[in-house]
Amino acid sequence: MIDLQAAFTSLEFMLIIFFIIPFTALYLFMPHVIKKFAEKSILTKDMYKINKPDVPTNGGLIIVIVSLVSLSIISLFYYKYIQNINYAIMIVIVIFAFFGILDDIINIGRPAKLILLYYCSFFLIPFINVSQISFPGLGSIEMGVLYLQIITPLYIPVTANLVNMHSGFNGLAPGLSVIILLTLLIKTLVSGNIQEILFVVCIAGAVTAYYWFERYPSRIFWGNIGALAVGAAIGIVIVVEGFIVSGFVMLIPHIVNFLLYVYWRLNTDKFPLEKFGREREDGTLEVPNPLTLKWILPYYYKMNEKQVTLAMFGLTAVFCTIGFFI
């Protein structure tokens, strides 16, 4: 005889619920959102198209809202299985999302953004149970209060900003985020601590559905709201689960993209700052220089936006695979 209570409260079934409800809700609701955003002129230009069409933006707000509503509904049935850290994670991600809205309005700037976001992660500190960093083949180093007061509040906003910077092409940032998030969630499931980050499972479900709408050709962009909120979710899983080294490996393409940007800013006499490339008549991309990761391939080879985006997905998938086994 089947034990229905055991079946409905099994870890596997819970994870499906926490993923599939936000996935389904966002997938069904997003076409209506796109239409409403267009009617309200919440639009931005798609700069990598010849005719530069207006595209609805700030879709990341819907990712956060759908995840919040999904958690509130699911908690009616699974309240006793949701650890308190999930609510702290929820607060931090919402703060990052609101910060993204503010950044869209007044363009705070990266240095000020990093400093201010440092304090947005402090809600997590009382709930984090790890304070060691494990290095493959070398053992672990106990960081103690430094892990809580320095690494945690720095790692999360840095990750959020890395996600925000490695973007620009249709579906690039959401697609990369889906790859990293799913890798981190599977790694967490293997380690047995998945109930600590059930809200991030909701975020992952919503982002996976959202990617369908921002993939080439984009029907909506997620804006700073989505990049900062989902980037924060990635950083949160890394610090809560102690995946500092493996998370770093997964983010190597994002880090290289940042280092290229730093080099660019230090050599603006040789490489003037230009935010966008353009699409040629044949559909391939013309970019100003090879100083962001997504521009390297189209700078040296004739490639279109979709091809370069898929190449970036493949590169991140390789580093995620390596990071998974660390």
Stockholm file with secondary structure:
# STOCKHOLM 1.0

chainA/1-326         MIDLQAAFTSLEFMLIIFFIIPFTALYLFMPHVIKKFAEKSILTKDMYKINKPDVPTNGGLIIVIVSLVSLSIISLFYYKYIQNINYAIMIVIVIFAFFGILDDIINIGRPAKLILLYYCSFFLIPFINVSQISFPGLGSIEMGVLYLQIITPLYIPVTANLVNMHSGFNGLAPGLSVIILLTLLIKTLVSGNIQEILFVVCIAGAVTAYYWFERYPSRIFWGNIGALAVGAAIGIVIVVEGFIVSGFVMLIPHIVNFLLYVYWRLNTDKFPLEKFGREREDGTLEVPNPLTLKWILPYYYKMNEKQVTLAMFGLTAVFCTIGFFI
#=GR chainA/1-326 SS CCCHHHHHTSHHHHHHHHHHHHHHHHHHHHHHHHHHHHHTTCEEECTTSTTCCEEECCTHHHHHHHHHHHHHHHHHHHGGGSCTHHHHHHHHHHHHHHHHHHHHHHCCCHHHHHHHHHGGGGGGGGGCCCCEEEETTTEEEECTHHIIIIIHHHHHHHHHHHHHHSCCSTTHHHHHHHHHHHHHHHHHHHHTCGGGGHHHHHHHHHHHHHHHHHSSSCSCCCHHHHHHHHHHHHHHHHHHHTCHHHHHHHTHHHHHHHHHHHHHHHTTTTSCCCCCCEECTTSBEECSCSCSHHHHHHHHSCCBHHHHHHHHHHHHHHHHHHHHTC
#=GC SS_cons         CCCHHHHHTSHHHHHHHHHHHHHHHHHHHHHHHHHHHHHTTCEEECTTSTTCCEEECCTHHHHHHHHHHHHHHHHHHHGGGSCTHHHHHHHHHHHHHHHHHHHHHHCCCHHHHHHHHHGGGGGGGGGCCCCEEEETTTEEEECTHHIIIIIHHHHHHHHHHHHHHSCCSTTHHHHHHHHHHHHHHHHHHHHTCGGGGHHHHHHHHHHHHHHHHHSSSCSCCCHHHHHHHHHHHHHHHHHHHTCHHHHHHHTHHHHHHHHHHHHHHHTTTTSCCCCCCEECTTSBEECSCSCSHHHHHHHHSCCBHHHHHHHHHHHHHHHHHHHHTC
//
